[in-house]
Amino acid sequence: MKFAKTQAQIGKVGSLPQRKLTRTTGPDGKPRFVYADAVDCNCVYVGTEAAYDRYQRLAVQEPV
């Protein structure tokens, strides 16, 4: 979880799709998964492909 602290970061969080898991590419060229929440926490959750795979396995075990 990364919190937006500056006005530029707050603007960037607000420009991302809100409360939707989105696949993007990180600066290293590898896939990243991003979940932005500008309303409640003004933060972004960022995970790797391995983290997304864990999330998928947990979602199958215990549907949300």
DABELDA-V55137 format. One record per residue. RES is the residue in three letters. BURIAL is 1 if it has 9 or more other C-alpha atoms within 8 Angstrom, else 0. Layout:
BEGIN
RES&BURIAL + RES&BURIAL
END
This chain:
BEGIN
MET&0 + LYS&0 + PHE&0 + ALA&1 + LYS&0 + THR&0 + GLN&0 + ALA&0 + GLN&1 + ILE&1 + GLY&0 + LYS&0 + VAL&1 + GLY&1 + SER&0 + LEU&0 + PRO&1 + GLN&1 + ARG&0 + LYS&0 + LEU&0 + THR&0 + ARG&0 + THR&0 + THR&1 + GLY&0 + PRO&0 + ASP&0 + GLY&0 + LYS&0 + PRO&1 + ARG&1 + PHE&1 + VAL&1 + TYR&1 + ALA&1 + ASP&1 + ALA&1 + VAL&0 + ASP&0 + CYS&0 + ASN&1 + CYS&1 + VAL&1 + TYR&1 + VAL&1 + GLY&1 + THR&1 + GLU&1 + ALA&0 + ALA&0 + TYR&1 + ASP&0 + ARG&0 + TYR&0 + GLN&0 + ARG&0 + LEU&1 + ALA&1 + VAL&0 + GLN&0 + GLU&0 + PRO&0 + VAL&0
END
